[in-house]
Amino acid sequence: MTNLLVQGCDVLQLSDGKPQIAVQHDIEIRGRKITAIGKDLPYKEDEYQVIDGQGLLAIPGLINTHA
């Protein structure tokens, strides 16, 4: 299974039940699990498929039941 790194996206997170947007963060996904969210996450190019997320909003863990 491919490891993914979404770079530079805005991430909608809940903190104490309140929504917050973390601007220009990376999301690391190993296999089928989100393993890290943060700024400028380190990675090895040969281990990840990198996706440019600039200008996009990610909502980790959201399941689209309408698809």
Secondary structure, 3 states (H helix, E strand, C coil): CCCEEEEEEEEEEEECCEEEEEEEEEEEEECCEEEEEECCCCCCHHHCEEEECCCCEECCCCCCCCC
